[in-house]
Amino acid sequence: MGPDDTLWRMNAEDSLRRAEELLTKVEEARARLESTNEPDAALDVLGELADLAKEVEAEIQRAKREAEAEADAQR
């Protein structure tokens, strides 16, 4: 295992950690959505949830690309 292996693991772990942080924010926003009775506030939270979902997907895709690059490099 060389320095490149460590770097890959750090990058993949960073992406997954970031995705976990974003999922925590999704849960917080979901709780706010459930607790509001105001339509405008609900729309704001739904917009926030949509943005967070896009960010989570981007982090997951980044981690996947890094894992695939590592697998290709080991062949």
N, CA, C and O atoms as CSV, one atom per row, in Angstrom:
chain,resi,resn,atom,element,x,y,z
A,1,MET,N,N,0.856,-1.179,0.000
A,1,MET,CA,C,0.000,0.000,0.000
A,1,MET,C,C,0.899,1.237,0.000
A,1,MET,O,O,1.757,1.397,0.868
A,2,GLY,N,N,0.688,2.096,-0.974
A,2,GLY,CA,C,1.515,3.281,-1.089
A,2,GLY,C,C,0.759,4.536,-0.728
A,2,GLY,O,O,-0.391,4.477,-0.293
A,3,PRO,N,N,1.408,5.677,-0.910
A,3,PRO,CA,C,0.765,6.957,-0.587
A,3,PRO,C,C,-0.489,7.209,-1.404
A,3,PRO,O,O,-1.429,7.838,-0.918
A,4,ASP,N,N,-0.516,6.724,-2.647
A,4,ASP,CA,C,-1.710,6.922,-3.470
A,4,ASP,C,C,-2.913,6.192,-2.884
A,4,ASP,O,O,-4.037,6.690,-2.948
A,5,ASP,N,N,-2.675,4.997,-2.305
A,5,ASP,CA,C,-3.760,4.247,-1.669
A,5,ASP,C,C,-4.339,5.028,-0.501
A,5,ASP,O,O,-5.557,5.100,-0.332
A,6,THR,N,N,-3.462,5.610,0.301
A,6,THR,CA,C,-3.909,6.395,1.447
A,6,THR,C,C,-4.687,7.617,0.984
A,6,THR,O,O,-5.719,7.957,1.561
A,7,LEU,N,N,-4.189,8.278,-0.060
A,7,LEU,CA,C,-4.876,9.456,-0.595
A,7,LEU,C,C,-6.261,9.090,-1.099
A,7,LEU,O,O,-7.229,9.805,-0.840
A,8,TRP,N,N,-6.361,7.967,-1.826
A,8,TRP,CA,C,-7.670,7.550,-2.332
A,8,TRP,C,C,-8.625,7.310,-1.186
A,8,TRP,O,O,-9.768,7.766,-1.218
A,9,ARG,N,N,-8.155,6.582,-0.149
A,9,ARG,CA,C,-9.025,6.285,0.976
A,9,ARG,C,C,-9.488,7.568,1.654
A,9,ARG,O,O,-10.651,7.686,2.040
A,10,MET,N,N,-8.584,8.522,1.799
A,10,MET,CA,C,-8.954,9.795,2.428
A,10,MET,C,C,-10.001,10.503,1.580
A,10,MET,O,O,-10.968,11.037,2.123
A,11,ASN,N,N,-9.830,10.521,0.259
A,11,ASN,CA,C,-10.792,11.197,-0.609
A,11,ASN,C,C,-12.148,10.512,-0.557
A,11,ASN,O,O,-13.175,11.178,-0.425
A,12,ALA,N,N,-12.160,9.191,-0.659
A,12,ALA,CA,C,-13.420,8.455,-0.604
A,12,ALA,C,C,-14.071,8.632,0.763
A,12,ALA,O,O,-15.280,8.846,0.855
A,13,GLU,N,N,-13.274,8.543,1.817
A,13,GLU,CA,C,-13.817,8.723,3.159
A,13,GLU,C,C,-14.354,10.137,3.348
A,13,GLU,O,O,-15.387,10.326,3.990
A,14,ASP,N,N,-13.666,11.125,2.796
A,14,ASP,CA,C,-14.144,12.505,2.885
A,14,ASP,C,C,-15.492,12.645,2.196
A,14,ASP,O,O,-16.399,13.286,2.727
A,15,SER,N,N,-15.626,12.055,1.027
A,15,SER,CA,C,-16.891,12.127,0.293
A,15,SER,C,C,-18.009,11.453,1.073
A,15,SER,O,O,-19.113,11.989,1.174
A,16,LEU,N,N,-17.725,10.287,1.621
A,16,LEU,CA,C,-18.750,9.585,2.387
A,16,LEU,C,C,-19.085,10.326,3.675
A,16,LEU,O,O,-20.248,10.370,4.077
A,17,ARG,N,N,-18.082,10.907,4.326
A,17,ARG,CA,C,-18.330,11.691,5.537
A,17,ARG,C,C,-19.203,12.903,5.204
A,17,ARG,O,O,-20.132,13.231,5.942
A,18,ARG,N,N,-18.898,13.550,4.106
A,18,ARG,CA,C,-19.693,14.712,3.677
A,18,ARG,C,C,-21.130,14.287,3.377
A,18,ARG,O,O,-22.073,14.995,3.730
A,19,ALA,N,N,-21.298,13.145,2.732
A,19,ALA,CA,C,-22.649,12.647,2.451
A,19,ALA,C,C,-23.405,12.383,3.748
A,19,ALA,O,O,-24.594,12.686,3.847
A,20,GLU,N,N,-22.722,11.820,4.741
A,20,GLU,CA,C,-23.360,11.584,6.040
A,20,GLU,C,C,-23.769,12.900,6.704
A,20,GLU,O,O,-24.849,12.996,7.288
A,21,GLU,N,N,-22.909,13.908,6.614
A,21,GLU,CA,C,-23.245,15.219,7.172
A,21,GLU,C,C,-24.475,15.798,6.480
A,21,GLU,O,O,-25.356,16.368,7.123
A,22,LEU,N,N,-24.520,15.642,5.171
A,22,LEU,CA,C,-25.664,16.149,4.419
A,22,LEU,C,C,-26.937,15.390,4.780
A,22,LEU,O,O,-28.010,15.986,4.869
A,23,LEU,N,N,-26.824,14.088,4.986
A,23,LEU,CA,C,-27.995,13.315,5.390
A,23,LEU,C,C,-28.509,13.750,6.751
A,23,LEU,O,O,-29.715,13.718,6.997
A,24,THR,N,N,-27.617,14.154,7.630
A,24,THR,CA,C,-28.039,14.699,8.928
A,24,THR,C,C,-28.842,15.981,8.706
A,24,THR,O,O,-29.865,16.204,9.354
A,25,LYS,N,N,-28.372,16.811,7.791
A,25,LYS,CA,C,-29.110,18.043,7.473
A,25,LYS,C,C,-30.467,17.724,6.855
A,25,LYS,O,O,-31.443,18.431,7.105
A,26,VAL,N,N,-30.536,16.663,6.049
A,26,VAL,CA,C,-31.812,16.239,5.468
A,26,VAL,C,C,-32.787,15.868,6.581
A,26,VAL,O,O,-33.953,16.264,6.551
A,27,GLU,N,N,-32.307,15.110,7.558
A,27,GLU,CA,C,-33.164,14.714,8.674
A,27,GLU,C,C,-33.645,15.928,9.468
A,27,GLU,O,O,-34.802,15.981,9.884
A,28,GLU,N,N,-32.764,16.893,9.676
A,28,GLU,CA,C,-33.152,18.108,10.395
A,28,GLU,C,C,-34.216,18.881,9.613
A,28,GLU,O,O,-35.182,19.378,10.191
A,29,ALA,N,N,-34.029,18.976,8.303
A,29,ALA,CA,C,-34.999,19.690,7.474
A,29,ALA,C,C,-36.329,18.937,7.448
A,29,ALA,O,O,-37.394,19.554,7.490
A,30,ARG,N,N,-36.269,17.616,7.380
A,30,ARG,CA,C,-37.492,16.812,7.392
A,30,ARG,C,C,-38.273,17.046,8.680
A,30,ARG,O,O,-39.498,17.165,8.656
A,31,ALA,N,N,-37.569,17.112,9.794
A,31,ALA,CA,C,-38.230,17.366,11.080
A,31,ALA,C,C,-38.893,18.745,11.082
A,31,ALA,O,O,-40.003,18.910,11.588
A,32,ARG,N,N,-38.195,19.736,10.505
A,32,ARG,CA,C,-38.797,21.085,10.423
A,32,ARG,C,C,-40.042,21.057,9.548
A,32,ARG,O,O,-41.039,21.708,9.858
A,33,LEU,N,N,-39.983,20.306,8.460
A,33,LEU,CA,C,-41.132,20.209,7.556
A,33,LEU,C,C,-42.328,19.598,8.282
A,33,LEU,O,O,-43.457,20.069,8.148
A,34,GLU,N,N,-42.067,18.555,9.044
A,34,GLU,CA,C,-43.156,17.903,9.779
A,34,GLU,C,C,-43.763,18.802,10.848
A,34,GLU,O,O,-44.936,18.656,11.193
A,35,SER,N,N,-42.974,19.726,11.370
A,35,SER,CA,C,-43.458,20.549,12.470
A,35,SER,C,C,-44.100,21.863,12.028
A,35,SER,O,O,-44.648,22.593,12.854
A,36,THR,N,N,-44.035,22.167,10.739
A,36,THR,CA,C,-44.605,23.443,10.296
A,36,THR,C,C,-46.030,23.260,9.775
A,36,THR,O,O,-46.390,22.230,9.206
A,37,ASN,N,N,-46.813,24.297,9.995
A,37,ASN,CA,C,-48.178,24.341,9.469
A,37,ASN,C,C,-48.326,25.457,8.447
A,37,ASN,O,O,-49.415,25.694,7.923
A,38,GLU,N,N,-47.226,26.135,8.172
A,38,GLU,CA,C,-47.266,27.266,7.247
A,38,GLU,C,C,-46.837,26.807,5.847
A,38,GLU,O,O,-45.740,26.274,5.677
A,39,PRO,N,N,-47.692,27.013,4.857
A,39,PRO,CA,C,-47.377,26.569,3.502
A,39,PRO,C,C,-46.080,27.181,2.942
A,39,PRO,O,O,-45.300,26.487,2.290
A,40,ASP,N,N,-45.856,28.457,3.191
A,40,ASP,CA,C,-44.642,29.093,2.666
A,40,ASP,C,C,-43.385,28.501,3.304
A,40,ASP,O,O,-42.382,28.277,2.625
A,41,ALA,N,N,-43.446,28.252,4.596
A,41,ALA,CA,C,-42.304,27.650,5.284
A,41,ALA,C,C,-42.074,26.233,4.767
A,41,ALA,O,O,-40.933,25.810,4.582
A,42,ALA,N,N,-43.163,25.503,4.535
A,42,ALA,CA,C,-43.044,24.140,4.014
A,42,ALA,C,C,-42.399,24.150,2.632
A,42,ALA,O,O,-41.568,23.292,2.334
A,43,LEU,N,N,-42.767,25.102,1.793
A,43,LEU,CA,C,-42.163,25.196,0.461
A,43,LEU,C,C,-40.671,25.509,0.548
A,43,LEU,O,O,-39.870,24.970,-0.216
A,44,ASP,N,N,-40.311,26.371,1.470
A,44,ASP,CA,C,-38.889,26.687,1.668
A,44,ASP,C,C,-38.108,25.440,2.072
A,44,ASP,O,O,-37.026,25.174,1.550
A,45,VAL,N,N,-38.671,24.686,3.006
A,45,VAL,CA,C,-37.992,23.475,3.475
A,45,VAL,C,C,-37.918,22.449,2.345
A,45,VAL,O,O,-36.898,21.776,2.194
A,46,LEU,N,N,-38.968,22.321,1.558
A,46,LEU,CA,C,-38.937,21.388,0.432
A,46,LEU,C,C,-37.848,21.764,-0.568
A,46,LEU,O,O,-37.178,20.889,-1.117
A,47,GLY,N,N,-37.672,23.046,-0.802
A,47,GLY,CA,C,-36.596,23.504,-1.678
A,47,GLY,C,C,-35.234,23.158,-1.097
A,47,GLY,O,O,-34.330,22.733,-1.816
A,48,GLU,N,N,-35.098,23.344,0.215
A,48,GLU,CA,C,-33.847,22.989,0.893
A,48,GLU,C,C,-33.586,21.492,0.781
A,48,GLU,O,O,-32.457,21.069,0.532
A,49,LEU,N,N,-34.636,20.691,0.966
A,49,LEU,CA,C,-34.489,19.240,0.854
A,49,LEU,C,C,-34.053,18.828,-0.551
A,49,LEU,O,O,-33.223,17.933,-0.710
A,50,ALA,N,N,-34.606,19.471,-1.552
A,50,ALA,CA,C,-34.229,19.160,-2.930
A,50,ALA,C,C,-32.754,19.478,-3.164
A,50,ALA,O,O,-32.041,18.693,-3.788
A,51,ASP,N,N,-32.301,20.615,-2.669
A,51,ASP,CA,C,-30.892,20.994,-2.821
A,51,ASP,C,C,-29.976,20.013,-2.088
A,51,ASP,O,O,-28.944,19.601,-2.618
A,52,LEU,N,N,-30.360,19.650,-0.882
A,52,LEU,CA,C,-29.559,18.706,-0.102
A,52,LEU,C,C,-29.489,17.340,-0.788
A,52,LEU,O,O,-28.440,16.695,-0.799
A,53,ALA,N,N,-30.607,16.911,-1.354
A,53,ALA,CA,C,-30.623,15.625,-2.052
A,53,ALA,C,C,-29.647,15.636,-3.229
A,53,ALA,O,O,-28.962,14.644,-3.480
A,54,LYS,N,N,-29.583,16.743,-3.940
A,54,LYS,CA,C,-28.638,16.865,-5.054
A,54,LYS,C,C,-27.200,16.795,-4.553
A,54,LYS,O,O,-26.350,16.164,-5.180
A,55,GLU,N,N,-26.930,17.441,-3.426
A,55,GLU,CA,C,-25.579,17.424,-2.863
A,55,GLU,C,C,-25.194,16.024,-2.396
A,55,GLU,O,O,-24.062,15.589,-2.603
A,56,VAL,N,N,-26.137,15.316,-1.763
A,56,VAL,CA,C,-25.872,13.947,-1.324
A,56,VAL,C,C,-25.556,13.072,-2.527
A,56,VAL,O,O,-24.590,12.310,-2.505
A,57,GLU,N,N,-26.352,13.176,-3.562
A,57,GLU,CA,C,-26.122,12.386,-4.774
A,57,GLU,C,C,-24.754,12.689,-5.379
A,57,GLU,O,O,-24.061,11.772,-5.819
A,58,ALA,N,N,-24.359,13.944,-5.408
A,58,ALA,CA,C,-23.053,14.321,-5.957
A,58,ALA,C,C,-21.922,13.706,-5.134
A,58,ALA,O,O,-20.939,13.233,-5.704
A,59,GLU,N,N,-22.041,13.703,-3.812
A,59,GLU,CA,C,-21.003,13.119,-2.961
A,59,GLU,C,C,-20.931,11.606,-3.151
A,59,GLU,O,O,-19.843,11.031,-3.192
A,60,ILE,N,N,-22.084,10.971,-3.264
A,60,ILE,CA,C,-22.102,9.523,-3.480
A,60,ILE,C,C,-21.463,9.187,-4.823
A,60,ILE,O,O,-20.675,8.245,-4.916
A,61,GLN,N,N,-21.790,9.939,-5.851
A,61,GLN,CA,C,-21.191,9.709,-7.173
A,61,GLN,C,C,-19.680,9.948,-7.129
A,61,GLN,O,O,-18.916,9.212,-7.755
A,62,ARG,N,N,-19.255,10.964,-6.399
A,62,ARG,CA,C,-17.816,11.248,-6.275
A,62,ARG,C,C,-17.110,10.069,-5.609
A,62,ARG,O,O,-16.054,9.635,-6.071
A,63,ALA,N,N,-17.686,9.554,-4.530
A,63,ALA,CA,C,-17.094,8.414,-3.826
A,63,ALA,C,C,-17.062,7.190,-4.739
A,63,ALA,O,O,-16.093,6.431,-4.734
A,64,LYS,N,N,-18.109,7.007,-5.510
A,64,LYS,CA,C,-18.163,5.869,-6.440
A,64,LYS,C,C,-17.070,5.985,-7.498
A,64,LYS,O,O,-16.389,5.004,-7.797
A,65,ARG,N,N,-16.899,7.170,-8.062
A,65,ARG,CA,C,-15.848,7.372,-9.075
A,65,ARG,C,C,-14.471,7.108,-8.486
A,65,ARG,O,O,-13.618,6.498,-9.131
A,66,GLU,N,N,-14.257,7.572,-7.255
A,66,GLU,CA,C,-12.962,7.364,-6.609
A,66,GLU,C,C,-12.724,5.871,-6.354
A,66,GLU,O,O,-11.608,5.384,-6.532
A,67,ALA,N,N,-13.749,5.156,-5.946
A,67,ALA,CA,C,-13.609,3.717,-5.717
A,67,ALA,C,C,-13.326,2.988,-7.030
A,67,ALA,O,O,-12.499,2.076,-7.071
A,68,GLU,N,N,-14.007,3.386,-8.095
A,68,GLU,CA,C,-13.784,2.753,-9.398
A,68,GLU,C,C,-12.377,3.061,-9.912
A,68,GLU,O,O,-11.728,2.196,-10.500
A,69,ALA,N,N,-11.912,4.274,-9.696
A,69,ALA,CA,C,-10.553,4.640,-10.125
A,69,ALA,C,C,-9.530,3.823,-9.360
A,69,ALA,O,O,-8.532,3.389,-9.935
A,70,GLU,N,N,-9.761,3.606,-8.077
A,70,GLU,CA,C,-8.854,2.798,-7.267
A,70,GLU,C,C,-8.856,1.354,-7.774
A,70,GLU,O,O,-7.797,0.741,-7.911
A,71,ALA,N,N,-10.026,0.822,-8.048
A,71,ALA,CA,C,-10.122,-0.557,-8.541
A,71,ALA,C,C,-9.387,-0.687,-9.884
A,71,ALA,O,O,-8.679,-1.668,-10.110
A,72,ASP,N,N,-9.553,0.290,-10.762
A,72,ASP,CA,C,-8.864,0.269,-12.056
A,72,ASP,C,C,-7.354,0.360,-11.879
A,72,ASP,O,O,-6.603,-0.289,-12.609
A,73,ALA,N,N,-6.909,1.150,-10.928
A,73,ALA,CA,C,-5.475,1.332,-10.697
A,73,ALA,C,C,-4.828,0.060,-10.151
A,73,ALA,O,O,-3.634,-0.167,-10.345
A,74,GLN,N,N,-5.609,-0.754,-9.478
A,74,GLN,CA,C,-5.061,-1.988,-8.891
A,74,GLN,C,C,-5.030,-3.129,-9.893
A,74,GLN,O,O,-4.451,-4.176,-9.604
A,75,ARG,N,N,-5.629,-2.961,-11.047
A,75,ARG,CA,C,-5.642,-4.036,-12.069
A,75,ARG,C,C,-4.368,-4.082,-12.817
A,75,ARG,O,O,-4.204,-4.917,-13.707
